[in-house]
């Protein structure tokens, strides 16, 4: 099996990502296309039981919040890796989507448009 090819350019930093379709102070030099990161997560039996107890008492369900945050972060990082492989130095128009695949199993998708940008000055 061959290892994946890694882009040798600079890593895309979070300040070069946005939900808008432009980055202030930069001009889009090239649009490289849609990039995405996908992860699939499941709830553990123990975590579900603890969350069930938290539901009984009401309030924030910390186990599920942590699971959601990890899934979103992983999908985001995978999207950035995909963007780097295309040669991008920024990602614009970032969005998230989530779908339940089966009971307790959720797919989280993070996607955006990979671009190269140059300083506007």
N, C-alpha and C positions, 0 to 999 in steps of 0.2 A: 504494500500500500504506500502511496506517495503522500507526503505531508502537504497541507494546504499552502499555497503561495501567499506570503505576507507582503503587503505593500511596504516599501522601504521609506516612504515619505514620513513627514511628521504626523503624529497621532492627532485626530480631531479632538479639540478641547471643547468642553461644554459651552463655552462662550461663543463657539462657532456653530451652534445649533439653535434653531428657533421654530416656533409654531407659525410664524409669519412667513411671507414669501420674499423676504429680503433681510439683509443684515445691515443695520445702520453703520455708515462709514465704509461700506464695501460695495463693489459692483460685481454682479455675476458675470464671470468671463465665459463660463461654459456650463451647460446643464448636462449631467451625465445619466440621469434617469432615476427611476424609483429604486430605493433600497429598503430592505426590511430586516427585522430581527424577530424571530418567533421562539417562544418557549412554551412548554406545556407543564403545568404544575398540578399536583394533587394534594388534597388535605390528608393528613395522617389520622388514623383512628383516634389516637390519644388527643391530638389537637382538636379534632371535632368534638370529642367528649368535653374537653375543657371549655371550648367555645359554647357548647350547649349549656354548661353551668353558668357562663357569663351571660348568655341570653336570658336565662331564668331571672337573674338579678338586674338585668338591663345595663345600658351604658355601652361604652366602647369595647369592642371585641378585639383585644390586642393581638391574639394569635392570627386572626384573619387579616388584620391590617398589616402585620409583618409579612405574611405570605404574599399579599398583593404588592407591597412595596418591593419585595425581592423579585417577584415575577416581572414587574414593570422595569426595574433597573436592569435585569438580565436581558430583556428584550431590547431595551435601549442600547446597551453595550454591544449586543449582536448586530444591531442596525448600524452602529458606528463602524464596526469591523467590516461590514459589507461595503459601507461607503468608502472606507480607506482602500479596500481592494479595487474599487473603481477609479481611484486616483483623486477622489474628492478631498477638499480641505474644509468643507462645511456641509451642513444638511439643513434644508429649509422645509417649511410646511409639515412639520412633524405631527403625527397623530398616533393614537392608540386605539386598538380594538380588542375585545375579548369575547370569547365564545365558550360556552360549556360544551365539551365534547361528550362527556358522560357524567353521571352524578359524581360530584366531588373532583372532577378533572376539568381544568380550564386551560384554554389556549390564550396566550396574550401575544398580540402582534403590535410591533412598533414600526412605523414606516414614514418615509419622507422622501424628498428629492435631493439627491446628491448633486452638489455643484462645486465648481472651483470659483473662488472669489479673489478679487484684488482690491487693495486699498483704494478708496475713492479719491484720495489726495495725491 
